[in-house]
């Protein structure tokens, strides 16, 4: 199978010739790294799974509550959507500087501090007196969470054997899906009984438990070498990553996948509480059980890549997402739910493949490479959530689906372009030889 269209199987990147901002090194003895069956792997997987649960539960805690938030503050769908977009947007802006700090102070320390601050802020969120305060607190929470995703990806790239990396990152992404699901289900039923403020408090307590588990379970980093912060070298490393067409394609794919997902799940609550479905808030929250499909598809990403190659896995993910968008247009609840299942499965599989490809592709400055991916990813979520609400206001659910299909078409175009670029690169050496002969 030829390389993925993203070129993820290629290990040399433009940034590899750039000095690392912290001169971090990764020992070459792969046998010492974590892998299934070795001591510490299970603890690491469980700890990062808990961190993933807390991250998505906190980050999207208001998403299933948007109709209730709108009613409480007299806000429009677009205004209420900023309680989600502010958090994801702040994360997108802060993830790169946070990743630089992780190069100096350590992945484990940064993840622990990030999760702790986000949890503390989460306990204040339910007491927001206005929509403005709620948006501001959510932005602070998103900024705090920025230290976790990129640090987690870099931690895995350094501590896990390369052949087990996709599966390990898939488990972290699976934790994201469980967090997104449990947070939304919890908020839905608690809000129906006691209101949306109590629901946000319940999510905060869930995150506290996850943070405690993470703190006591995460193994000490054995392959991390700290270094001093160097803004000029950091800028050079980031510039090298951005100059690499292979990484740029991965960043764009992550952003477009998340645009679809952010748009769909920001608006779906409004659609389901209105005609023809007219579902109560608790039932709407339970709809997010479809996140379990994302848990399975992200955890299976490694097997998909092994069987289909990275390019084939991406094509399967994007096709599944597009089919789900089209099916969700039906006014029958069963068909609409099946559409959500397909969208969720396609998104999480695509995200796991793209994010693991970034960690594998960047041989130096891994934290910055992962941070750039996370920035693009959460920027896509922020843009998707806001534009999805605007599209829904202008054209109903069909408007949101149209936005999603445009993003899907973008993923397909990038993948096809990457495939052509990879073929051209493979043919270039043979052409040079023939000319010399």
Protein Blocks (a to p, Z undefined) as FASTA:
>chain_A
ZZdfklmmpmbdfklmpccfklpacdfblklpccehiahklmmmmmmmmmmmmmmmmmmm
mmmmmmmmmmmnopafklmmmmmmmmmmmmmmmmmmmmmmmmmnopklmmmmmmmmmmmm
mmmmmmpcbfklmmmmmmmmmmmmmmmmmmmmmmmmmmpcfklmmmmmmmmmmmmmmmmm
mmmmmmmmmmmmnojklmmmmmmmmmmmmmmmmmmmmccdfkbccddddfklmmmmmmmm
mmpmklmmmmmmmmmmmmmmmmmmmmmmmmmmmcfklpafklmmmmmmmmmmmmmmmmmm
mmmmmmnojmlmmmmmmmmmmmmmmmmmpmbfklmmmmmmmmmmmmmmmmmmmmmmmmmm
mmghklmmmmmmmmmmmmmmmmmmmmmmmmmmmnojmlmmmmmmmmmmmmmmmmmmmmmm
mmmmmmmmmmmmmmmZZ
